[in-house]
Amino acid sequence: MSQIHIACKIVLIGDGGCGKTTLRKKFMGESLHEEYIPTLGVDFSIKRITIGNRAMITFQIWDLAGQPHFKEVRAPFYKGARGAMVVYDVSNLASFRNVPLWVMELLKNCGYKVPIVLVANKIDLRDKVFPHITTELGMELAKELENILELPVPYIETCAIRGDNVDKAFYKLARMIIEVELRKKKGVLDAKTTSEGQKH
């Protein structure tokens, strides 16, 4: 198989303070701030990664502000997204409960389904905060989203500050996007072959 090159826009969504910006910066290899600085509207990064020997993908990562008053500001930035990372904070019950609302906002503004990875962030706080969101509850939520979307929704636990599973989450999303693109490519080739066969 020849190597494929994909440039795609992905969005990071979830409540304010759940760690989306820290996830993005850790993935980019950027320095982190100890204090919480909320994203104002949107932030943006680009990173190119290689998946095995078959694909190179250039991520255009759009980090969308999670505060409710930015809802109208966020809306246009969903357009053209080909994947999403939905993030919640395991120490924040509200951020967990709001995940389905974020998925609905994504679908509304994209107008189509895209690959999604569900990220449970700040797992380092599980031993420090009670109550907290357990792994079992996170996996149940992923299954609920799968039933709604009729698509696989991988569940990954991260600690963005330490870097636990951060690359894993982004690479998983990349592989899902590649699979979608390969299916599209195969569909085009199959249609072309059928069309050419009908001409003879």
N, C-alpha and C positions, 0 to 999 in steps of 0.2 A: 504494500500500500504506500503510495506517495504521501509525503508529509503535507498536511493541510495547515493553513494559516488563517486564524480567525481574530478579528478585532471586535470586541463586544462590550457593551455597556452593562454593568451590573449595579444594583442599588443595595445599600445597607439601610435597613429600616428597623424600627423598634422605638420604644419609649426613650425620652431623654434620660441620660445618665446610665444607660444599660451597658455602655462600653463600645459602641460602634466605632467611634473615632480611634480609640485605643487599639481595637482589632485591626483597623486599616493601617494605622501607623506602625504597629508591630509587624504586619505583613510587608510593609514597605521598607522596614529597617530603619525607621525614623526614631528620633528620641521622644520620650514620653514625658508629659508634665505630671507632677505629683498631685497638683490641685485640679479639680474638675473645671474645665472650661467648655461650656456648651457650644455646640455648633450653631452658627447663626445662618439659618437658611439651608445652605448646602456647602459641602466641601468636595474636593475632587483630587484623584490621584490616578496615575497610569503605571502599570507594571506588566512586563512580558514574562511569561513562564513557558516552559516546555513540558509536555506530558509524554513521557516515554520517548519513543523515536517516531511517533506518528503525527504529532500535532504541536503547533506553537500557538499560544493564545495571548492576545494583548488585552488585558483588563482595563477598561475605563471605569474606575470605581467611584460611584457617586454616593457620598455619605450624607443622608438626608436628616435634617434636624428633627428630633422627636417630640418637641414640645407642641401641644395642641394648637397654639396660636400660629404655628408655621404651616398648618395644614394646606392653606391656599397657596403658599409659597412653594410647597413640595410638589403639588400636582403636576406642573409641566415637566418636571425632571424625571418622571416615570417613563415618559415617551421614549420608545426605542430600546427599552431595557430588554435584555435577553436572559437575565438571571437575577436572583435576589437572595440575600442573606437576611433572614428575619431573626433578630437578636432580642433576648430578654435576660434580665438579671436574676439569678437564682435566689437572691436575697430580697427581691422586690416582687411581692405577689401581684401588684397592679400591672407591672410590665409583662408578667406571664399571662394574666387574664386578657390583656389587650392584644396579644398576638393575632387572634382571628380577625380583629378589626384592622390590623395592619395588612393582613393578607387580602382582605376585602378592598382596602384602599389601593393596594397594588393592582388587583384585577380591574378595578374600576378605571384607574388612570392609564393602565397599559392597554386595556381592551382585549387582552388575550392571556393565556396561561404561559408561565415561564418556569424553568427549573428553580426550585427553592430548597435552601438548606436551612433548617431550624437550629439556631445556636443558643445554647444555655451558657451564658457567660458568668464570670466571677465565681467559679466553683471553689476558689480559695476561701470564700466567705461562708461556706456551708457549716464549717465547724465553729463559726463565730456568731452566726445569726440564727435565731429561732423565732417564728417558724421560717423555713426556707423551702424552695421547690426541689423535690427529690428527683433523682434520675428517672424513677418509675413514672412520675407525673409528666415529666418532659417527653418521655417516649409515648405516653398515651396521647399527649397533645399532637405529636408528629403523626400518629395514626389517624387522629381526627381530621387533621389537615389533608392527609392522603385521601380520606373518604370524600372530603369536600371537593378537592381538586381533581381527583381520579388520576393522580400522579404520585410517584414515590417522593417522600419528603424525608431525607436523611436527618438524623438527630446527632449533633456533635456538641460535647461539653468542652468549654474553653476557659482558660484564665488568660486574658489578654495581657495583663501586667507581666506575668511570667513567660507568656508565649505558648502555654500548653495548647496544643491542637490548633493553633491559629492557621498555620500553613495547611494543615489537613482540611480545614473547613473550606478554604479558598480553592484548593486543588480538587476537592470533591465537587464543588460547584463547576469548576472548569471542565471536569470529565463529563458531567451531566450535559453541559452546553454542547460539548463536542459530539456526544451521542445524538443530540437533537439535530445538529448540523449534518452529521453523516446520514441520518435517516432522510433529511430533506434532500440531500444530494442524491441518495439512492432513488428516492421518489421521482426526482427530475429525470434521472437516467433511465429508469423503468418506463416513464411516460414517453420519453423520446424514442426508446426502442420499440415500444408498442406502436407509436405513431408512424415510425419508419416502416414497421412490418405491415401496417395497413395500406401503405402506399404501393406495395408490391403485389 
